[in-house]
Amino acid sequence: MSDRSGGEAFSKDRRLQSSSDFDCVFAQTEVRVSRKGIVMLARRNQLSRSRLGMVISKRSLKLASDRNQLKRVIREWFRRERRLRESSLDVIVMSRPGVKLTQVAQILAGLQDDLLERVDRLRCA
């Protein structure tokens, strides 16, 4: 199997896996940003890496192929964003009705900037 991500695989230690991992982020959200059908929740973790979780509902995208494509775009974005990966955050990306697949990459880039700015403010406080 070839590694298309340039050596930055999306391994299990980079994912929120259990429901308790997700519950911690939902219950202790420190930063919430949203834009055009995408919501990001984040909280700091005690690990040396960030982890990603996704909640992509059937309500937001009816076709499974569209939901899978959205997840691929989100995973690829997470792999490429070194600042985010090195921030020691647990991040959940959720889709909402009205999300447009053609705009997801731009939306994620804008959300990431907002997210990191707010996390930096938390660290200074």
C-alpha positions, 0 to 999 in steps of 0.5 A, a space after each residue: 500500500 502506498 503512502 500518498 500523504 508524504 510520510 504523514 500517515 493517519 495512524 490510530 494514535 492520531 484519532 479519537 477512538 473511543 466514545 469516552 475520548 469524544 465525550 471528554 471533548 464534548 463535555 470539556 470544550 475549550 474552543 468552538 469555531 464554526 463556519 458554513 456547515 462545519 463546526 470544530 470543537 477542541 480541548 487541550 490534551 496531555 499528549 505530545 500530539 493532536 488527535 482528530 475525531 469526526 462526526 459526519 451525519 447522514 442529515 448533513 450529507 445524504 449520500 454515503 459517498 459524499 460523507 466518505 469524501 468529506 472524511 477523506 478531505 478532513 483527514 488529508 487537511 489534518 495530515 498536512 497541517 503541522 501547526 495543528 498536529 503539534 498543538 496537543 489538541 483533541 479536535 472534533 470536526 462535525 458537519 451540519 446541514 448545508 455543508 458544500 463539498 466543493 468549499 470544505 478545504 477553504 472552510 477548514 483553512 479558515 477554521 484552523 486559523 480561528 482555532 489556533 488563534 483561540 488556543 494561543 489565547 488560552 495558553 497565554 491566559 
